[in-house]
Amino acid sequence: MKKLLLVIALQLLAFTALAQKELSKDYVYNSSTPYEARDGREIFFTKANEVLALKINYSNGEVYLQKFNSESAKADLVKETLYKDLPKKTIPINSIEFNNKYYYFYALSDGEGHDQIFVREIDFEKGTFTGDGKLLFKVSGRASGVVTGWWFKERLNFAVLTDLNKKMLLVQYLKIDKNNKLDDQVIGIKAFDADLKIISDKEIKLPYKKDRVEYMDYAIDGVGDSYMMLKVFEGSSDRDNKKDKDGKENSHIEIFKLKKGAAKFDITTVNAKDKFISGARFFEHPDKYLVCAGFYNLGNPKTNNGLIYGKVDANGAVTDLKTFEIPLEIVNQYIAEREVKKNTKDFATGDVGYPYLTLNDLAIDAKGGLLLIAEQDYTEVNQGASGLSSYPSNYNDILLVKADAAGKLLWMKKIPKHQRGIYGKGSMSFKQIEANGYNYFFFIDNVKNYNLPKDKVPAEYADREHGYFTAYKVNNATGDMVCSTIFNTKDVGGLSLEEFEAENILKLVNNEILFEMNKKKKDVIIKVKLN
């Protein structure tokens, strides 16, 4: 009995030591005075060391503007203004920084079958709107969003995005007819200059039906040219057109380019030879041209065998394609032993790779080197005994691929994590920040994953539960990584915090980051000094 009690005591001691992981001394953090939580979509902006938040309540259309004293150690809330004057049935679209100004975009039907988009300017210094919303344009008919996200709702949607320098604006939408048919699709592209004056206005009827095409991305470059990327399936059957007779993926990528002021699109096909591109996106290079980057497979659409990228030239063609195979060594890190054995056996066939990857970003350094940043994310479909289904979301490992300006692979790394939840993204995923000559990756993690060996599977972090705010500091030249636990969300300056959105982490000018966390009816600002 004494031996049994001793074993139990030692196990409890080990568990306690693990659960009370010593926090990193390389990071210093402070928390603000708690303030009233506001429901809805939250968008944060930073200007030098000032911080502004826009909080949109979808149920009643109310908007809160909040200013924070980010120069103080605690970054307390100093001003909050409530606006109840937006029209009923307003659909929020986005809020962006553009041409050194800040805008809130929203959509509204005119009641006669035509959809409209409005823009309302924000005075950053005062933390107020400068006036009423102004009509940007009206669609002749109804519009449905193509680029989707959880912040969109109903059918009235537009996508709003800018170029790298925030001097050109693109608004994209999809037309739907009176019978709500989408087979013959009409895409609307409207481009605006820095003064929000329209420079391109075009609607195009796609030569493909809805089930023959997948929308991949949209972009506008620094000179005002607009781009659209489509994945086109080549099968003869409308219902079974994504695979050929051998069960392999049968598709190609097309780039639609609308030059500033042009009357028609230039259409080019990406020639990837024996590779099938998926998950591709546009990224703007500092030299004012676009880079098209994504993943490729060798015929099995359920996985990814490598990464691919190229330069988009003046005619919209993707040239100088570079590819990086994801090696078996990377695929087999941080997964179960049975999967390692299967992968090792079947890897040479090309059917085994790294599935469910999303390309989050492409960072370009001062020498023209590229860092491709991807995350493994997917949604499960679970059928319950009662007939009801659940759809848990998973946000797992981060894949980093570094290449020099000539396209030579320098290193490839995987950051382990396993996040799972049932309320969309919630407190999951990560944020990348460049500071002090390093790339930092921040997310909430399970403490058991600290310095996890590569032959172990990451322990699960459950969304909206307590965890450890974790940083991976990555050396850009070598890929060497240092993992640090900054704080336990169960005890942040005496506060127990739960909800958090990684995408809202802001970088301040003095190598600090700032973000908001929530506990029931109270919000708190957290400020962290980077080492």
Secondary structure as GFF3:
##gff-version 3
##sequence-region A 1 531
A	DSSP	alpha_helix	2	19	.	.	.	ID=ss1
A	DSSP	beta_strand	28	31	.	.	.	ID=ss2
A	DSSP	beta_strand	35	36	.	.	.	ID=ss3
A	DSSP	beta_strand	41	47	.	.	.	ID=ss4
A	DSSP	beta_strand	50	56	.	.	.	ID=ss5
A	DSSP	beta_strand	63	68	.	.	.	ID=ss6
A	DSSP	beta_strand	77	83	.	.	.	ID=ss7
A	DSSP	beta_strand	91	98	.	.	.	ID=ss8
A	DSSP	beta_strand	101	109	.	.	.	ID=ss9
A	DSSP	beta_strand	115	123	.	.	.	ID=ss10
A	DSSP	beta_strand	128	129	.	.	.	ID=ss11
A	DSSP	beta_strand	134	138	.	.	.	ID=ss12
A	DSSP	beta_strand	142	144	.	.	.	ID=ss13
A	DSSP	beta_strand	159	162	.	.	.	ID=ss14
A	DSSP	beta_strand	169	176	.	.	.	ID=ss15
A	DSSP	beta_strand	186	192	.	.	.	ID=ss16
A	DSSP	beta_strand	198	205	.	.	.	ID=ss17
A	DSSP	three_ten_helix	210	212	.	.	.	ID=ss18
A	DSSP	beta_strand	213	220	.	.	.	ID=ss19
A	DSSP	beta_strand	226	233	.	.	.	ID=ss20
A	DSSP	beta_strand	251	258	.	.	.	ID=ss21
A	DSSP	beta_strand	266	270	.	.	.	ID=ss22
A	DSSP	beta_strand	276	284	.	.	.	ID=ss23
A	DSSP	beta_strand	290	297	.	.	.	ID=ss24
A	DSSP	beta_strand	306	312	.	.	.	ID=ss25
A	DSSP	beta_strand	318	325	.	.	.	ID=ss26
A	DSSP	alpha_helix	328	331	.	.	.	ID=ss27
A	DSSP	alpha_helix	337	346	.	.	.	ID=ss28
A	DSSP	three_ten_helix	347	349	.	.	.	ID=ss29
A	DSSP	beta_strand	357	364	.	.	.	ID=ss30
A	DSSP	beta_strand	370	379	.	.	.	ID=ss31
A	DSSP	beta_strand	382	383	.	.	.	ID=ss32
A	DSSP	beta_strand	389	390	.	.	.	ID=ss33
A	DSSP	beta_strand	393	403	.	.	.	ID=ss34
A	DSSP	beta_strand	409	415	.	.	.	ID=ss35
A	DSSP	beta_strand	419	421	.	.	.	ID=ss36
A	DSSP	beta_strand	431	435	.	.	.	ID=ss37
A	DSSP	beta_strand	438	445	.	.	.	ID=ss38
A	DSSP	three_ten_helix	447	449	.	.	.	ID=ss39
A	DSSP	beta_strand	461	462	.	.	.	ID=ss40
A	DSSP	beta_strand	468	475	.	.	.	ID=ss41
A	DSSP	beta_strand	481	488	.	.	.	ID=ss42
A	DSSP	beta_strand	499	500	.	.	.	ID=ss43
A	DSSP	three_ten_helix	502	504	.	.	.	ID=ss44
A	DSSP	beta_strand	506	507	.	.	.	ID=ss45
A	DSSP	beta_strand	512	519	.	.	.	ID=ss46
A	DSSP	beta_strand	522	529	.	.	.	ID=ss47
###
